[in-house]
Amino acid sequence: MNKRIIPILIIVLLCSSFPAYAKVEKEGRLWQDETVYSIMIDRFNNGDTQNDKEVDAKNPLAYNGGDFQGIIDRLDYIHDMGFTAIRLTPIFDNAKNGYHGYWVTDFYKVDEHFGSLKTFKKLVKEAHKRKMRVLLDFVTNNVAESHPWASDADKKDWFHAEQEIKDWNNQQQVENGWVDGLPDLNQENPEVSKYLIDAAKWWIKKTNIDGYSLPDVNHVPGSFWNDFSLAVKNEKKDFFLLGIPSKSTAVDVNKYQAAGVDSVLDFGRAQGLRNVFAGTDKSLPKETKASNSNQKSILQANFFDNENTVRFTHDIVDKRQFPGSRWKTALTYLYTTPGIPIVYYGTEIALNGSGIPDNRRQMNFRTEKELIDYITQIGELRGQLPSLTRGTFEMLYNKDGMIVYKRKYKGETALIAVNNTNKSQKVTLTADQLEGGKNKELRGLLAGDIVRSHKDRYIMILDRDHSEIYVLTEKSGINIPLVASLIVVYILVFVFLFLILKRRKRNKND
């Protein structure tokens, strides 16, 4: 027997000996199946130094060099982590030092620091080749002070009168006030509304993007969003709108969803999750205990941080916790509860940062891969288990940081156990809680744990800082294929060693 074949046979036998769980197929691809990687273009990756104009990589308030080509060069890196969509900050021409994209000077021109329209179209095309969708920030609330409209007397009625927002609970002030001193567009003016909608349609036609993320969505009237959403969704089938409100005030999510915005970031909910997962031994907020399976919750945008917040890693470090462990636990929850996970670039390396602009540090690709590998693993499971993206949700246990909940879709039942405490935990569930869980077993897909039913009870034991994603399956009993394969492995190893010894003896005699 050729000794090179033996290791291959061993691997094949071992891989075939573990029983697979029955997979449920999902039809088509829905937005709730996506996992989004959110990128601030200027801070991600510099792929083309030819467009490095006015770039100062040491100045956090200036352009740092990131561009479209840099993202193209890293699409495989993003895709291999399991992300199925990217969200990009605005690409329109901006005022001096407008690295973030929110100081628009021309809605029909690409910012020269990022590359050309041709390169952006290539970015979208390359993403689509990898079956990744592209969301682009579209600014509708304001323009830069240097925008030609701001000094055009004929366009005075294109803006609200300059005024500060003093009462953030007053919606009229929020919609009409100037944010950060930027000229506030008057969307009630039909000319303004038409211009913005026409520009939005133009970018869809030109570049074939898949959705818009909408900064300061709560600063723009709902009537405009009605018209905007109808127009852009008419332009492309399954076009997605993600609302990003200012985090200074509570937002009525239902109001914007009723106006056609598919999903809206909830900063209040995100802050509640940050408070729980930055440390240990805290129960989840009460609102997460309820069964949550309606369409709005399924499209809920779930996140911990973004370009407008302090980095979640900063919270963790403040509590003197280890970022890797805390992020793993937090991301497990983010990936397995109803909604669309939106992960800010740099999360995979636990990038730190306080307020703006420190939370927009440059990405570092030369770093430890442990957290990247974990994100890849849970990303794969999220893609493989329809129950994690389309299933019902029921909280079964939520006490002092130990969390167990159930997701169910068609014939598939997933059970997620998250131990966010400082010691090992034991949780006992009944077969009735698992609905059809009699005489079955829970098979762990992260660490390979198996919990078999005993007298219609399931006893789960998890080490601290560990999580497990289980699927409910038929009892495997004694794994005869595994036992048989191990016997074969031992025989093959014995033969392998015998052949080596025999060969050494022959060489010695020669």
Secondary structure, 3 states (H helix, E strand, C coil): CCCCHHHHHHHHHHHHHCCCCCCCCCCCCCHHHCCEEEECHHHHCCCCHHHCCCECCCCCCCECCCCHHHHHHCHHHHHHCCCCEEEECCCEEECCCCCCCCCEEEEEEECCCCCCHHHHHHHHHHHHHCCCEEEEECCCCECCCCCHHHHCHHHHHHECCCCCCCCCCCHHHHHHCCCCCCCEECCCCHHHHHHHHHHHHHHHHHHCCCEEEEECHHHCCHHHHHHHHHHHHHHCCCCEEEEECCCCCCCCHHHHHHCCCCEECCHHHHHHHHHHHCCCCCCCCHHHHCCCCCHHHHCCEECCCCCCCCCHHHHHHHCCCCHHHHHHHHHHHHHHCCCEEEEECCHHHCCCCCCCCHHHCCCCCCCCCHHHHHHHHHHHHHHHCCHHHHCEEEEEEEECCEEEEEEEECCEEEEEEEECCCCCEEEEEECHHHCCCCCEEEEECCCCCEEECCCCEEEEEECCCCEEEEEEEECCCCCHHHHHHHHHHHHHHHHHHHHHHHHHHHHHHC
